[in-house]
């Protein structure tokens, strides 16, 4: 709330300075002091001093009105599904402005350019930059810059030159409009407003790629728009324009963008270093996020650089390092404070747009307004088609024709155009520019903003996936990233995956080492993904800041039920009976896949039917069938397990005999498959063919698959 506090203090100081002029006071013992002259007052019981609280009281009333209007909008039933929130807020502003004009018979207060750029715009851009989907943004950065730089130049030059030609050729009395004035108006009307785009595109839930293309363009074209505006404004003050002036304007365009990038990066790194030392004072950690980001914006504006580029860069940098240094409670504070701050600013902007429309500074021209609307739509659509046709040759995922239509149709104008048009120096056609700008803003917000959602549904544009990615998807995405890096390395191509991997190595080796606390550096990427998903499960689908969740909150999991004492005792007996033999030294366990086909591993438990291998694997098929007559093995989930300790009916073969078939003798165990007539003396059978007694092993674990039972093999 720092900009609002600054605004309140500034207004309060202005009011106090107007009401109480300073009077010098002579003091012989020191420097002259400044005091105020107060008239003597009698004791009072009740009085009203509205001028003392006028500025903060009126600002508080405006914020209260905006919040109540937004609250009523979301409680209005099916209206939010048809009318965007920005349209309803502008209508509230028009109503309030009409009431003020009818009561006071003068124009209501205007939204000044200084208040918009210094106090209302920064929190909206900070919220958008801090919760920006970084992966999508950098994967589409080339296309976003392509649209933001070349697209804005295309629209500004096309609209300005077309309006100049129409005004010079038509009989509408606009022949005195110069080419530089037309280009100045074209530069400010070509700006796609991030505030309007955010308010509309967050409600229609288009796919991530389409959303980041439109939103990224609206963020980054601010640098181009402001530079072009100031460039043509400076050209108007010059007696003549030379080629050196044009070259200086091109260099200024590059300097504004790169300068804002460097300023934002510097303040983001300083914020990371500062929050690294807040382990014991976590309560002030969120304050540094707001201070450093706002100072980066003000510093860029002070040096006439792009403040929006600076604050977006600072927010993206802080997101990577500050979030790892602060606690979970501080992260929740940052998130919801930014959401609240940006929501209030956005609401005030749209209400003031409606209020400022009711004024006397209007000049109407059907021809100029109509041609401006037509050229705004025509040049943007033509530019999107032409630029996309070129960029699709370099993209792996081309922008489809449906997405191109939504990009062209989603070029909404807003408060940036409205603020810039009031900064123009006074000349005869300034009021015409103001009226035309207001009409274009109302047309794009109302007509295009209200019809874009039905068009998205009609064209069946791919929508955003509602379900959040799972841990498996996150792991597979990282696997594909490493795979693409390896492919680029093998093919000796330095693509975006290669440079991204190089930056990750540099980030892990240097930046994270000095910008993140030591206790936060040892976590692996998979652990970080797991923690992020756990956080999202706790806080809901909006835990990562991709927008407020429209789904109802999840119900809390029922508390675990404590087991009764008899249940605990039953489990203890069950485990002790079945796990009693775990501590004993066991012999090696064999399966049917690791034994010789002729090996027999039959053992009988006392008092239990024995599990015998069928003689289909041996030579005496007939004896094996008789030996297993009437025996049904016990199976559980496709696998039968039997622990046998000696045998009373069948031959017992020790581990060596199982492993070494040469010790079996001439006939081998296959000759006695199913034979139960010999070798029954005390469970110590004779080895067939030798007459030597073999001591049975203490335990042998034998398995019988369920499919063998069904086939009659066990």
C-alpha positions in Angstrom: 0.0 0.0 0.0 3.0 2.3 -0.3 1.8 4.3 -3.4 -1.6 4.8 -1.8 0.1 6.0 1.4 2.3 8.4 -0.6 -0.8 9.7 -2.4 -2.6 10.2 1.0 0.4 12.1 2.4 0.8 14.2 -0.6 -2.9 15.2 -0.7 -2.9 15.8 3.1 0.2 18.1 2.8 -1.3 20.0 -0.1 -4.5 20.6 1.9 -2.7 21.6 5.0 -0.4 24.0 3.2 -3.4 25.7 1.5 -5.4 26.0 4.8 -2.6 27.1 7.1 0.0 29.4 5.5 3.3 29.6 7.4 4.0 32.8 9.4 7.6 33.6 10.3 8.4 33.9 13.9 11.4 35.9 15.2 13.5 34.2 17.8 16.6 35.9 19.0 18.1 32.8 20.6 18.3 30.7 17.5 17.4 30.5 13.8 14.0 31.8 12.7 11.2 29.3 13.2 8.0 28.7 11.2 4.7 28.6 13.0 1.0 29.1 12.3 -1.3 31.8 13.5 -4.3 30.4 15.4 -7.3 32.5 16.3 -8.6 32.2 19.8 -11.5 29.8 20.1 -14.1 29.4 22.8 -14.6 26.0 24.4 -16.9 23.8 22.2 -19.0 20.7 22.8 -19.4 19.5 19.2 -17.9 20.7 15.9 -17.0 19.5 12.4 -13.6 20.0 10.8 -14.0 18.4 7.4 -11.1 20.2 5.8 -8.7 18.5 8.3 -9.5 15.0 6.9 -10.8 15.9 3.5 -8.0 14.3 1.3 -7.8 10.9 3.2 -11.5 10.8 3.8 -12.4 11.2 0.1 -9.7 8.7 -1.0 -11.1 6.2 1.5 -14.6 6.8 0.2 -13.5 6.1 -3.4 -11.8 2.9 -2.4 -14.9 1.8 -0.4 -17.1 2.6 -3.4 -14.9 0.6 -5.7 -14.8 -2.4 -3.4 -18.5 -2.4 -2.9 -19.1 -2.2 -6.6 -16.8 -5.2 -7.2 -18.5 -7.1 -4.3 -21.9 -6.4 -5.8 -20.7 -7.5 -9.2 -19.7 -10.9 -8.0 -23.1 -11.3 -6.1 -25.1 -10.3 -9.1 -26.0 -13.9 -10.2 -25.4 -14.6 -13.9 -24.2 -11.1 -14.8 -20.4 -11.9 -14.5 -20.9 -14.7 -17.0 -22.1 -12.3 -19.7 -20.5 -8.9 -18.8 -16.8 -8.5 -17.9 -16.0 -6.9 -14.6 -14.3 -4.0 -16.3 -17.4 -3.1 -18.2 -19.5 -3.0 -15.0 -17.0 -0.9 -13.2 -16.9 1.7 -16.0 -20.7 1.8 -15.9 -20.5 2.5 -12.2 -18.0 5.3 -12.9 -20.3 6.8 -15.6 -23.1 6.8 -13.1 -21.1 8.4 -10.4 -19.7 11.0 -12.8 -23.2 11.8 -14.0 -24.4 12.3 -10.4 -21.4 14.6 -9.6 -21.9 16.6 -12.8 -25.6 17.1 -12.1 -25.1 18.2 -8.5 -22.0 20.4 -8.8 -22.6 21.5 -12.5 -19.0 21.1 -13.2 -16.7 18.3 -14.5 -15.9 15.6 -11.9 -12.3 14.9 -10.9 -10.2 13.5 -13.7 -7.8 10.5 -13.5 -4.5 12.4 -13.8 -1.6 10.8 -15.7 0.7 11.3 -12.7 -1.7 9.4 -10.3 -2.1 6.6 -12.9 1.5 6.0 -13.7 3.0 6.5 -10.2 0.3 5.0 -7.9 -2.2 2.8 -9.7 -0.3 1.1 -12.5 2.7 -0.3 -10.5 0.8 -2.7 -8.2 -1.1 -4.3 -11.2 2.1 -4.9 -13.1 3.9 -6.1 -10.0 1.2 -8.7 -9.3 1.3 -9.8 -13.0 5.1 -10.1 -13.0 5.5 -11.8 -9.7 3.1 -14.6 -10.6 4.1 -14.7 -14.3 4.4 -18.3 -15.7 8.1 -18.0 -16.2 8.6 -21.2 -18.3 5.8 -20.2 -20.8 7.0 -16.6 -20.9 10.7 -17.4 -21.8 9.7 -20.2 -24.2 7.6 -17.7 -26.1 9.8 -14.6 -25.5 10.9 -14.3 -29.1 7.3 -14.3 -30.4 6.3 -11.8 -27.6 9.1 -9.4 -28.5 8.1 -9.8 -32.2 4.6 -8.8 -31.5 5.5 -6.1 -28.9 8.2 -4.2 -30.8 7.4 -4.7 -34.5 3.7 -5.1 -33.9 3.5 -1.8 -32.0 5.6 0.0 -34.7 3.4 -1.4 -37.4 0.2 -0.3 -35.7 1.4 3.2 -34.7 2.8 4.0 -38.2 -0.2 2.4 -40.0 -2.9 4.2 -37.9 -1.1 7.5 -37.9 -0.3 7.6 -41.7 -3.8 6.3 -42.6 -5.5 9.0 -40.5 -3.3 11.7 -42.0 -4.2 10.6 -45.5 -8.0 10.4 -44.8 -8.0 13.8 -43.1 -6.1 15.4 -46.0 -8.3 13.8 -48.7 -11.7 14.1 -47.1 -14.0 17.1 -46.8 -14.3 16.9 -43.0 -12.4 20.1 -42.1 -9.4 18.2 -40.6 -6.9 19.3 -43.2 -4.9 21.3 -40.6 -3.8 18.0 -38.9 -0.1 17.5 -39.5 1.6 14.2 -40.1 3.5 14.4 -36.8 0.3 15.0 -34.9 -1.3 12.0 -36.6 1.7 9.9 -35.8 1.6 11.1 -32.2 -2.0 10.1 -31.9 -1.3 6.8 -33.6 1.5 6.0 -31.2 -0.7 6.4 -28.1 -3.8 4.7 -29.5 -1.8 1.6 -30.6 -0.9 0.7 -27.0 -2.5 -2.5 -25.8 -3.3 -2.0 -22.2 -2.2 -4.8 -19.8 -4.9 -3.8 -17.3 -7.7 -4.3 -19.7 -6.2 -7.5 -21.1 -5.7 -9.0 -17.6 -9.3 -8.2 -16.6 -10.8 -9.9 -19.7 -8.5 -12.8 -20.4 -8.5 -14.0 -16.8 -12.2 -14.6 -17.1 -12.3 -16.5 -20.4 -9.6 -19.0 -19.4 -7.9 -19.5 -22.8 -4.9 -21.8 -23.2 -1.6 -20.9 -21.6 0.2 -20.1 -24.9 -2.5 -17.8 -26.2 -2.8 -16.0 -22.9 1.0 -15.4 -22.5 1.3 -14.1 -26.0 -1.4 -11.4 -25.6 -0.5 -10.6 -22.0 3.3 -10.5 -22.7 2.7 -8.2 -25.7 0.6 -5.9 -23.6 3.3 -5.7 -20.9 6.3 -5.2 -23.1 4.8 -2.8 -25.7 4.8 -0.1 -23.0 8.4 0.7 -23.7 7.7 1.1 -27.5 4.6 3.1 -26.9 6.1 5.6 -24.4 9.3 6.0 -26.5 7.3 6.6 -29.7 5.0 9.0 -27.9 7.9 11.0 -26.5 9.8 10.9 -29.8 7.0 12.3 -31.8 6.2 14.8 -29.1 9.8 16.1 -29.2 9.7 16.2 -33.0 6.7 18.5 -32.8 8.7 21.0 -30.9 11.6 21.0 -33.4 11.5 23.3 -36.4 12.7 20.4 -38.6 13.4 16.7 -38.3 16.7 15.3 -39.6 18.0 11.8 -40.1 20.2 12.2 -37.0 17.0 12.8 -34.9 15.5 9.6 -36.2 18.6 7.6 -35.5 18.7 9.0 -31.9 15.0 7.9 -31.5 15.9 4.4 -32.6 18.8 4.3 -30.0 16.4 5.7 -27.4 14.0 2.9 -28.1 16.7 0.3 -27.4 18.0 2.2 -24.3 14.6 2.5 -22.7 14.0 -1.3 -22.8 17.5 -2.4 -21.9 17.8 0.2 -19.2 14.6 -0.8 -17.5 15.8 -4.4 -17.7 19.1 -3.7 -15.9 17.4 -1.5 -13.3 14.9 -4.2 -12.5 17.5 -6.9 -12.4 19.7 -4.9 -10.0 16.9 -4.2 -7.5 15.7 -7.9 -7.7 19.2 -9.1 -6.7 19.4 -6.6 -3.9 16.0 -7.8 -2.6 17.3 -11.4 -2.7 20.4 -10.4 -0.7 18.4 -8.5 1.8 15.8 -11.3 2.4 18.7 -13.8 2.9 19.4 -12.1 6.2 15.7 -12.1 7.4 15.7 -15.6 9.0 15.2 -14.1 12.5 13.0 -11.2 11.4 10.5 -12.8 9.1 7.8 -10.3 9.8 9.5 -7.6 7.7 10.5 -9.9 4.8 7.3 -9.1 2.7 8.0 -5.4 3.1 11.2 -5.7 1.1 9.3 -7.2 -1.8 7.1 -4.2 -2.1 9.8 -1.6 -1.4 12.4 -2.9 -3.9 9.9 -3.4 -6.7 8.4 0.0 -6.3 11.8 1.7 -6.0 12.8 -0.1 -9.3 9.8 1.4 -11.0 10.5 4.9 -9.6 14.2 4.7 -10.5 13.4 3.8 -14.1 10.9 6.6 -14.4 13.4 9.0 -12.9 15.9 8.2 -15.7 13.1 8.1 -18.3 13.4 4.4 -18.8 10.6 1.8 -19.0 9.1 1.4 -15.5 6.9 -1.5 -16.5 9.9 -3.5 -17.9 11.8 -2.7 -14.7 9.1 -3.8 -12.3 8.4 -7.0 -14.3 12.1 -7.9 -14.3 12.4 -7.2 -10.6 9.3 -9.3 -9.8 10.6 -12.2 -11.9 14.0 -12.1 -10.2 12.5 -11.9 -6.7 10.2 -14.8 -7.4 13.2 -17.1 -8.0 15.2 -16.2 -4.9 13.1 -14.3 -2.4 10.5 -17.0 -2.2 13.1 -19.5 -1.1 14.3 -17.2 1.7 11.0 -16.3 3.2 8.8 -18.5 5.3 5.5 -20.0 4.1 3.5 -17.4 6.1 5.5 -14.6 4.5 4.8 -16.1 1.1 1.1 -16.2 1.8 1.2 -12.5 3.0 3.0 -11.4 -0.2 0.6 -13.3 -2.4 -2.7 -12.1 -0.9 -1.4 -8.5 -0.4 -0.4 -8.3 -4.0 -3.8 -9.7 -5.1 -5.7 -7.2 -2.9 -3.5 -4.3 -3.9 -3.8 -4.9 -7.7 -7.5 -5.6 -7.4 -8.1 -2.2 -5.7 -6.0 -0.4 -8.2 -7.7 -2.0 -11.2 -11.1 -1.2 -9.8 -10.2 2.4 -9.2 -8.8 2.8 -12.7 -12.0 1.5 -14.4 -14.2 3.6 -12.2 -12.1 6.8 -12.8 -12.3 6.0 -16.6 -16.1 6.2 -16.3 -16.0 9.3 -14.1 -13.6 11.1 -16.4 -15.8 10.5 -19.4 -18.3 13.0 -18.1 -16.6 16.3 -18.9 -16.8 19.4 -21.1 -13.6 18.8 -23.0 -15.1 17.0 -25.9 -15.0 17.6 -29.7 -16.9 15.2 -31.9 -16.2 14.2 -35.5 -17.9 11.2 -36.9 -15.4 10.7 -39.7 -12.3 10.9 -37.4 -13.8 8.6 -34.8 -15.1 6.0 -37.3 -11.9 5.8 -39.3 -9.9 5.6 -36.1 -11.9 2.5 -34.9 -11.7 0.9 -38.4 -7.9 1.5 -38.7 -7.3 0.2 -35.1 -9.0 -3.1 -36.0 -7.6 -3.3 -39.6 -4.0 -2.7 -38.9 -3.9 -4.9 -35.9 -5.5 -7.8 -37.7 -3.2 -7.3 -40.7 -0.1 -7.1 -38.5 -1.0 -10.2 -36.6 -1.5 -12.2 -39.8 1.7 -10.9 -41.4 4.0 -11.2 -38.3 2.6 -14.6 -37.4 3.2 -16.0 -40.9 6.9 -15.0 -40.5 7.3 -16.2 -36.9 5.6 -19.6 -37.5 8.5 -20.6 -39.7 10.8 -20.6 -36.6 8.4 -22.0 -34.0 8.0 -25.7 -33.2 4.4 -25.1 -32.1 2.9 -22.7 -34.7 0.2 -20.2 -33.7 -3.0 -21.5 -35.2 -5.4 -19.3 -37.2 -8.0 -19.4 -34.4 -5.3 -18.1 -31.9 -4.3 -15.4 -34.4 -7.9 -14.2 -34.5 -8.2 -14.0 -30.7 -4.8 -12.2 -30.6 -6.0 -9.6 -33.1 -9.4 -9.3 -31.5 -8.0 -9.1 -28.0 -6.1 -5.8 -28.5 -7.9 -3.9 -25.8 -7.2 -0.3 -25.1 -7.4 1.2 -21.6 -6.0 3.7 -19.1 -2.6 4.0 -20.7 -4.1 5.6 -23.8 -6.3 7.7 -21.7 -3.5 9.0 -19.6 -1.1 9.7 -22.5 -3.7 11.7 -24.4 -4.0 14.2 -21.5 -0.2 14.8 -21.6 -0.3 16.2 -25.1 0.4 19.9 -25.3 -2.6 22.1 -26.0 -3.4 22.6 -29.6 -6.8 22.9 -31.5 -7.3 19.2 -32.0 -6.5 18.0 -28.5 -10.1 17.7 -27.5 -10.8 15.6 -30.6 -8.0 13.3 -29.7 -9.5 13.0 -26.1 -13.0 12.2 -27.4 -11.7 9.6 -29.9 -9.5 7.9 -27.3 -12.5 7.6 -24.9 -14.7 6.1 -27.7 -12.0 3.6 -28.7 -11.5 2.5 -25.0 -15.3 2.1 -24.5 -15.6 0.2 -27.8 -12.8 -2.2 -27.1 -13.7 -2.9 -23.5 -17.5 -3.2 -24.0 -17.9 -4.6 -27.5 -14.8 -6.7 -27.9 -14.6 -7.5 -24.2 -18.2 -8.8 -24.1 -18.0 -10.7 -27.3 -14.6 -12.3 -27.0 -15.9 -15.1 -24.7 -18.7 -16.2 -27.1 -16.2 -16.1 -30.0 -13.8 -18.3 -28.0 -16.6 -20.9 -27.4 -17.8 -20.6 -31.0 -14.4 -21.1 -32.6 -13.7 -23.9 -30.0 -10.4 -22.4 -29.1 -8.3 -24.6 -26.8 -9.0 -23.7 -23.2 -6.7 -23.8 -20.2 -6.4 -27.2 -18.5 -8.2 -27.1 -15.2 -6.4 -30.0 -13.5 -3.0 -29.0 -12.1 0.0 -31.1 -13.2 0.8 -34.1 -11.2 4.2 -35.2 -9.9 4.5 -37.7 -12.7 3.9 -35.0 -15.3 6.4 -32.7 -13.6 9.1 -35.5 -13.6 8.4 -36.3 -17.3 8.7 -32.7 -18.2 12.1 -32.5 -16.6 13.1 -35.8 -18.3 12.2 -34.3 -21.7 14.1 -31.1 -20.9 17.3 -33.1 -20.2 16.6 -35.3 -23.2 16.3 -32.2 -25.5 19.5 -30.8 -24.0 21.3 -34.0 -24.8 20.0 -34.1 -28.4 21.1 -30.5 -29.0 24.5 -31.3 -27.5 24.9 -34.3 -29.8 23.8 -32.5 -32.9 26.0 -29.4 -32.0 23.0 -27.0 -32.0 22.8 -24.3 -29.4 19.0 -23.9 -29.0 16.9 -22.5 -26.2 17.2 -25.8 -24.3 21.0 -25.6 -24.3 21.1 -22.0 -23.1 18.5 -22.8 -20.5 20.6 -25.7 -19.2 23.7 -23.4 -19.1 21.8 -20.8 -17.1 20.6 -23.4 -14.7 24.2 -24.6 -14.1 25.3 -21.0 -13.6 22.4 -20.3 -11.3 23.1 -23.3 -9.2 26.8 -22.7 -9.0 26.9 -19.0 -8.3 23.5 -17.2 -7.9 21.7 -19.6 -5.6 24.9 -20.0 -3.6 25.0 -16.3 -2.6 21.3 -15.2 -2.9 19.7 -18.1 -1.0 20.2 -19.1 2.6 22.4 -22.2 3.2 19.6 -24.3 4.6 17.6 -23.9 1.4 20.3 -24.7 -1.1 20.6 -28.5 -0.5 17.1 -29.3 -1.8 16.9 -31.1 -5.1 14.6 -30.0 -7.9 12.3 -33.0 -7.3 12.0 -32.1 -3.6 11.1 -28.5 -4.6 8.5 -29.8 -7.0 7.0 -32.0 -4.3 6.9 -29.1 -1.8 5.3 -26.9 -4.4 2.6 -29.5 -5.2 2.0 -30.1 -1.5 1.7 -26.3 -1.0 -0.8 -26.2 -3.8 -2.9 -29.1 -2.3 -3.0 -27.2 1.0 -3.7 -23.7 -0.4 -5.8 -24.7 -3.4 -5.3 -24.5 -7.2 -4.4 -20.8 -7.0 -1.3 -21.4 -4.8 1.0 -20.6 -7.6 -0.6 -17.3 -8.4 -2.0 -18.1 -11.8 -5.3 -16.6 -10.9 -8.0 -16.9 -8.3 -9.6 -20.3 -8.1 -13.3 -20.5 -9.1 -13.6 -24.0 -7.6 -15.0 -24.4 -4.1 -12.3 -25.1 -1.4 -11.5 -28.7 -0.7 -12.9 -30.2 2.5 -10.5 -31.0 5.2 -9.5 -34.7 5.5 -11.3 -36.4 8.3 -9.1 -37.0 11.4 -7.5 -40.4 11.7 -9.4 -42.8 14.0 -7.5 -44.4 16.9 -7.5 -48.1 17.1 -9.1 -49.9 20.0 -6.9 -51.9 22.4 -8.3 -55.2 21.2 -7.6 -54.3 17.6 -4.0 -53.4 18.4 -3.5 -56.7 20.3 -5.0 -58.6 17.3 -2.6 -56.9 14.9 0.4 -57.6 17.3 -0.4 -61.3 17.5 -0.9 -61.6 13.7 2.4 -59.9 13.0 4.3 -61.8 15.6 3.0 -65.2 14.3 3.8 -64.4 10.7 7.1 -62.6 11.2 8.5 -64.9 13.9 10.9 -66.6 11.4 12.3 -63.4 10.0 15.0 -63.2 12.6 16.2 -66.7 11.9 18.9 -67.4 9.3 17.1 -68.5 6.2 18.3 -70.6 3.3 18.2 -69.2 -0.2 14.8 -69.1 -1.8 14.4 -70.3 -5.4 11.7 -69.8 -7.9 10.6 -71.9 -10.8 12.5 -69.7 -13.2 15.9 -70.2 -11.6 15.8 -74.0 -11.2 16.6 -76.8 -13.7 13.4 -78.0 -15.3 13.8 -81.4 -13.7 14.2 -80.2 -10.1 11.5 -81.1 -7.6 11.1 -78.7 -4.6 8.2 -80.5 -2.8 7.9 -80.0 0.9 5.1 -80.8 3.3 4.2 -78.8 6.4 3.1 -80.9 9.3 -0.7 -81.0 9.3 -0.9 -79.3 5.9 -1.3 -80.5 2.4 2.1 -80.3 0.6 2.7 -78.1 -2.4 4.4 -80.2 -5.1 5.7 -79.3 -8.5 3.9 -81.2 -11.2 5.7 -84.0 -13.0 5.1 -82.3 -16.3 8.5 -80.8 -15.8 10.1 -84.2 -15.2 10.1 -87.6 -16.9 7.5 -89.5 -14.8 4.4 -87.5 -15.8 2.1 -90.3 -14.6 3.5 -90.7 -11.1 3.4 -87.0 -10.6 -0.2 -86.9 -11.5 -1.0 -89.6 -9.0 1.1 -88.0 -6.3 -0.8 -84.8 -6.5 -4.3 -86.2 -6.7 -6.7 -84.4 -4.5 -4.2 -81.7 -3.4 -5.3 -78.1 -3.8 -2.6 -75.4 -3.2 -3.5 -72.2 -1.4 -3.3 -69.1 -3.5 -3.4 -65.4 -2.7 -3.5 -62.7 -5.4 -1.9 -64.9 -8.0 0.9 -66.2 -5.9 1.1 -69.2 -3.5 3.7 -69.3 -0.8 4.4 -72.2 1.5 7.1 -72.6 4.1 8.0 -76.3 4.4 10.0 -77.8 7.2 10.8 -81.4 6.2 8.6 -83.9 4.4 6.6 -87.0 5.5 5.6 -88.1 2.1 8.0 -87.0 -0.5 11.7 -86.8 -1.1 13.7 -84.0 0.5 16.5 -82.6 -1.5 19.0 -80.3 0.1 20.2 -77.0 -1.3 23.3 -78.6 -2.8 21.3 -81.2 -4.5 19.1 -78.6 -5.9 21.9 -76.6 -7.3 24.1 -79.5 -8.5 22.2 -82.1 -10.6 25.3 -84.3 -10.9 24.9 -85.3 -7.2 21.4 -86.8 -7.9 22.7 -90.2 -9.1 21.6 -92.2 -12.0 17.9 -91.9 -11.7 17.8 -88.4 -10.2 14.9 -87.0 -8.4 12.8 -87.1 -11.5 12.5 -90.9 -11.1 10.7 -90.4 -7.8 8.4 -87.6 -8.8 5.3 -88.3 -6.9 6.8 -91.5 -5.3 5.6 -91.7 -1.7 6.6 -95.3 -1.0 10.2 -94.8 0.0 12.2 -92.5 2.1 9.6 -91.9 4.8 11.7 -92.8 7.9 11.4 -89.8 10.3 11.3 -87.4 7.3 14.8 -88.4 6.2 14.5 -90.0 2.8 17.1 -91.9 0.9 18.7 -90.2 -2.1 17.5 -92.2 -5.1 20.0 -94.5 -6.6 22.7 -94.2 -3.9 21.0 -95.2 -0.7 22.5 -92.2 1.1 20.4 -90.3 3.5 20.2 -86.6 2.9 19.2 -84.2 5.7 16.4 -81.9 4.7 17.0 -78.2 4.9 15.3 -76.4 7.8 13.1 -74.3 5.4 12.5 -74.0 1.7 10.2 -71.3 0.2 8.3 -72.6 -2.8 6.0 -70.6 -5.1 3.2 -71.7 -7.3 1.6 -69.3 -9.7 -2.1 -69.2 -10.0 -2.0 -69.8 -13.7 -0.2 -73.1 -13.1 -2.9 -74.1 -10.7 -5.5 -73.4 -13.3 -3.6 -75.4 -15.9 -3.1 -78.3 -13.6 0.6 -77.9 -13.2 0.7 -77.6 -9.4 
